[in-house]
Amino acid sequence: VKSLNLNKSLPECLEIIHQNYSTAIDLIRYEGDAEGWCANTIGMGVDGLANHYAHQSSLKGRIRYYYGALKAILKFRGCRMEIKTEGLSYEDDFVMATICNGKWEGGSFLVAPNADLKDGILNVLSIKKIPLPLLIIYLLRFRWGPANWMRGIKAFTSERIEVSTSVPVTVHRDGEHLGTGIRHLKCTVANNALNVLIPKNY
């Protein structure tokens, strides 16, 4: 919603429907231990677990995602992950890997500031295993996106991403729980795959 500038009031959204102005956006196709499509993001590790805990909570609004993220950080301390792109491979102890088509997660976390739903590229954000206090500081700072001073963070782009983990991890796609026993996912971008209604000023 935020990436497409659709975070409007109900009357404004009805006007967008009435204007009937559309554009084609990319989708993420994922395969491996799970198979399907998503439009915004896929989060593995702390990211997926935070979403899982947030939806189990009775809290409302953005606070439930902060609660879920804090609980996930305390619960999951990372595992060995191998992240492959075209011709490149990264292997280390990571707490999360997030594949992004859109910019935002949970309404408040700007995980991929440079992501574009129409560029045919996936943005990847990974965080290595770092001290717990530092990870909590990162969580609070992600309202404004990753910063250059944050150590252990790697952000890059690719048309294909493959992630393998040493232990089963929790994964979400587009804020919906995908599973707790996933160890391997391959994600590719499907360019201009979905036609959507958007504001004329998008």
C-alpha positions as CSV (number, residue, x, y, z in Angstrom):
1,V,0.0,0.0,0.0
2,K,2.7,2.5,1.0
3,S,5.0,1.5,-2.0
4,L,2.1,2.2,-4.4
5,N,1.1,5.4,-2.6
6,L,-2.3,3.9,-1.8
7,N,-2.3,4.7,1.9
8,K,-5.3,7.0,1.5
9,S,-8.6,7.6,3.1
10,L,-11.6,5.5,2.0
11,P,-13.1,8.3,-0.2
12,E,-9.7,8.8,-1.8
13,C,-9.4,5.1,-2.5
14,L,-12.9,5.0,-4.1
15,E,-11.8,7.9,-6.3
16,I,-8.7,5.9,-7.4
17,I,-11.0,3.1,-8.4
18,H,-13.3,5.5,-10.2
19,Q,-10.3,7.0,-12.1
20,N,-9.4,3.5,-13.3
21,Y,-5.8,4.3,-13.8
22,S,-3.5,1.2,-13.8
23,T,0.0,0.1,-14.2
24,A,1.9,-3.2,-14.3
25,I,4.1,-4.1,-11.3
26,D,6.6,-6.9,-10.7
27,L,5.9,-10.0,-8.6
28,I,8.3,-12.3,-6.7
29,R,8.0,-16.0,-7.7
30,Y,9.4,-18.3,-5.0
31,E,10.1,-22.0,-5.2
32,G,11.8,-24.6,-3.0
33,D,10.4,-25.7,0.4
34,A,7.4,-23.6,-0.5
35,E,6.0,-22.4,-3.8
36,G,3.9,-19.3,-4.8
37,W,3.9,-15.6,-5.5
38,C,4.2,-12.4,-3.5
39,A,4.1,-8.7,-4.3
40,N,6.0,-7.0,-1.5
41,T,8.6,-9.0,0.6
42,I,9.7,-12.4,1.7
43,G,11.4,-12.5,5.2
44,M,13.5,-15.4,6.5
45,G,14.7,-15.8,10.0
46,V,14.1,-13.0,12.5
47,D,11.9,-11.2,9.9
48,G,9.6,-14.2,9.4
49,L,9.5,-15.0,13.1
50,A,8.7,-11.4,14.0
51,N,5.7,-11.5,11.7
52,H,4.6,-14.8,13.2
53,Y,4.7,-13.4,16.7
54,A,3.0,-10.2,15.7
55,H,0.0,-12.1,14.3
56,Q,-0.2,-14.2,17.5
57,S,-0.4,-11.1,19.6
58,S,-3.7,-9.4,20.6
59,L,-2.0,-6.0,20.2
60,K,-3.3,-3.7,17.5
61,G,-1.6,-1.4,14.9
62,R,2.1,-0.9,14.4
63,I,3.0,-1.7,18.1
64,R,2.3,-5.4,17.5
65,Y,5.1,-5.5,14.9
66,Y,7.5,-3.9,17.3
67,Y,6.5,-6.5,19.9
68,G,6.9,-9.3,17.4
69,A,10.3,-8.1,16.3
70,L,11.6,-7.7,19.8
71,K,10.3,-11.2,20.8
72,A,11.9,-12.7,17.6
73,I,15.2,-11.0,18.3
74,L,15.3,-12.5,21.8
75,K,14.3,-16.0,20.5
76,F,16.3,-16.5,17.3
77,R,20.0,-15.7,17.4
78,G,20.8,-16.7,13.8
79,C,22.1,-19.6,11.8
80,R,24.3,-20.4,8.9
81,M,22.9,-19.1,5.6
82,E,24.1,-19.3,2.0
83,I,22.8,-16.5,-0.2
84,K,23.4,-16.9,-3.9
85,T,22.8,-14.5,-6.7
86,E,24.0,-14.5,-10.4
87,G,27.6,-15.5,-10.1
88,L,28.0,-14.6,-6.4
89,S,27.6,-16.5,-3.2
90,Y,27.7,-15.3,0.4
91,E,27.9,-17.7,3.4
92,D,27.9,-16.6,7.0
93,D,25.9,-16.6,10.2
94,F,22.8,-14.4,9.6
95,V,19.8,-13.5,11.7
96,M,17.7,-12.6,8.7
97,A,17.5,-12.3,4.9
98,T,14.7,-10.3,3.3
99,I,13.9,-10.3,-0.4
100,C,12.1,-7.2,-1.4
101,N,10.0,-6.0,-4.3
102,G,8.5,-3.1,-2.2
103,K,10.1,-0.7,0.3
104,W,8.2,-1.3,3.5
105,E,7.3,-4.1,6.0
106,G,4.9,-4.0,8.9
107,G,3.9,-0.4,8.0
108,S,6.9,1.0,9.8
109,F,10.0,-0.8,8.7
110,L,11.8,0.7,5.7
111,V,13.8,-2.4,4.8
112,A,14.5,-1.4,1.1
113,P,14.5,2.4,0.5
114,N,15.6,2.0,-3.1
115,A,13.2,-0.8,-4.1
116,D,10.9,-0.1,-7.0
117,L,7.9,-2.3,-7.9
118,K,8.5,-1.8,-11.6
119,D,12.2,-2.1,-12.2
120,G,12.5,-5.8,-12.7
121,I,15.0,-6.1,-9.8
122,L,14.8,-7.6,-6.3
123,N,16.4,-5.8,-3.4
124,V,17.9,-8.0,-0.7
125,L,18.7,-7.0,2.9
126,S,20.7,-9.4,5.1
127,I,21.8,-8.9,8.7
128,K,24.7,-11.0,10.1
129,K,24.7,-12.4,13.6
130,I,25.6,-9.4,15.8
131,P,25.3,-8.6,19.5
132,L,21.8,-8.4,20.9
133,P,21.9,-4.8,22.0
134,L,23.0,-3.7,18.6
135,L,20.2,-5.6,16.9
136,I,17.7,-3.9,19.2
137,I,19.1,-0.5,18.2
138,Y,18.8,-1.5,14.5
139,L,15.2,-2.5,15.1
140,L,14.4,1.0,16.4
141,R,16.3,2.7,13.6
142,F,14.6,0.8,10.8
143,R,11.8,3.2,10.8
144,W,14.1,5.3,8.6
145,G,15.8,2.5,6.8
146,P,19.3,1.0,7.0
147,A,22.2,3.4,7.6
148,N,25.8,3.2,6.5
149,W,27.1,3.0,10.1
150,M,25.2,-0.3,10.7
151,R,27.8,-3.1,10.7
152,G,26.8,-6.6,9.7
153,I,24.2,-5.3,7.2
154,K,24.5,-6.1,3.5
155,A,22.1,-4.7,0.9
156,F,22.2,-5.6,-2.8
157,T,20.1,-6.2,-5.9
158,S,19.6,-9.1,-8.2
159,E,17.0,-10.7,-10.5
160,R,17.4,-14.1,-8.8
161,I,18.1,-14.9,-5.1
162,E,18.6,-18.3,-3.6
163,V,18.8,-18.8,0.2
164,S,19.7,-22.0,2.0
165,T,19.8,-22.3,5.8
166,S,21.5,-24.7,8.1
167,V,18.4,-25.2,10.3
168,P,14.7,-24.7,9.5
169,V,13.6,-21.0,9.8
170,T,10.3,-19.2,10.0
171,V,9.3,-17.3,6.8
172,H,6.6,-14.9,5.9
173,R,5.5,-13.6,2.5
174,D,3.6,-10.3,2.2
175,G,3.0,-10.4,6.0
176,E,1.4,-13.9,5.9
177,H,2.9,-16.8,7.7
178,L,4.5,-19.2,5.2
179,G,6.0,-21.8,7.5
180,T,8.4,-22.6,10.4
181,G,10.4,-25.4,8.7
182,I,11.8,-23.8,5.6
183,R,15.4,-24.2,4.7
184,H,15.6,-23.4,1.0
185,L,13.9,-20.8,-1.2
186,K,14.7,-19.6,-4.7
187,C,13.2,-16.2,-5.7
188,T,13.0,-14.7,-9.1
189,V,11.4,-11.5,-10.3
190,A,8.5,-11.6,-12.8
191,N,8.6,-8.3,-14.5
192,N,5.2,-6.5,-15.2
193,A,3.3,-9.5,-13.9
194,L,0.3,-7.9,-12.2
195,N,-1.9,-5.0,-13.3
196,V,-3.0,-2.8,-10.4
197,L,-5.0,0.4,-9.9
198,I,-2.9,3.3,-8.6
199,P,-3.2,7.0,-8.1
200,K,-2.5,9.1,-11.2
201,N,0.3,10.9,-9.3
202,Y,2.2,7.6,-8.5
